């Protein structure tokens, strides 16, 4: 049996979370060559892809024609095309903004 592995395993429990995190960060940077910028870029790419999928799935589930017809028949817009168009734009923009509110922060 290799005593080196045994001492590392026994000593692992005495390493603090902060020290483990520092060891992990050093391993990623020194051994794997992964930088903070790489990770941020990957996160940004993943967020963009998820946002694209959410929008795509939302529009697949929503019958736009039905939404428009319902809005026209159940409103007081009749005869006021400009008001109707502006209101539809504002509502569509708000719906998209509500679904796509995603932020990344540097700590």
N, C-alpha and C positions, 0 to 999 in steps of 0.2 A: 504494500500500500504506500502511496506517495504522501508523505507528511506535509509537503508544501500545500497541496490542495486542501488538506484537512485544516491547516492553520488559517488559510484564507477563508474557508467556509466558517470556521469558528469566529474569526475576527470580523466577519461581515456584519454581524449583529451589533458590534460596537461602533460602526461607522454611522455618523449622523446623516440625516436626510440631505442636509446642505452639502456635506462632503460627497455623498453618492451622486448628487446632481452635478457637482463640479467635475467628478470623475467621468460621468456620462458626457457632459459637454466637451471635455478634453478629448475623449475618445472620438466623438463625432467630428470634432475639428481636426485633430492631429492624425488620427488613423484613417478616418473616412474622407476627410477633406471637405466636410460640409460646414458652410458658414451660416451666420444669422441671415444674411441676404438670400442665400439659397432657400432656407426654410420659409422666409417671408414670401419669396417668389412662388414657392410651391403652394403656400396657403392662399395667396391671391388667385392663382390659377384654379385651385380647388373651389374657392368661393364663386368665381366667375362661372365655372362649369355647373355648380349647384344652382345658381341663380338662373342660368339658361334652362336647366332642366325643370325648375319650378315654373317658369313662365311657359315653357312648352307644354307641361302637363296641365297647367291651369287653362290654357286655351283649348287643349284637346277636350277637357271636361265641360267647357262653357260653349253653349250654342249662341254665338254672337247675334245671329239673326233673331233668335227668341228674345234676347235681352233688349235689342233695339225695338222690336215690336211691342214688348211689354212697356217700355219706357214711353213710347209714343201714345199708346192707347190709354195708359194710366196716368197721364200728366196734363198739365195745362199749357203745353207747348204748341198746341195746334194753331197754325197760322203764323207762328213766329219762328221761322227757320233759323235765323241767326242766334237767337237765344238757345234754341235746342242744340245746335251744333256746338256752341261754346260750352254748354252744360255737359254734353257728352264728353267733350275733350277733357274738361276739368275732372269729371268723375273717373274717366279711364286713367288719367294721369295719377289721381289719388290712389286708385286701386293698385296700379303698378308700383307706386312708391311704397304703399303699405306692405306689399309682398316682397319688395326688394330692399328693404331697409337692412343693410348688412354693413357692419363697420369693422375695421381692423385697427387696433391700437398698438403703438409701440409702448412697451413698458419701460 
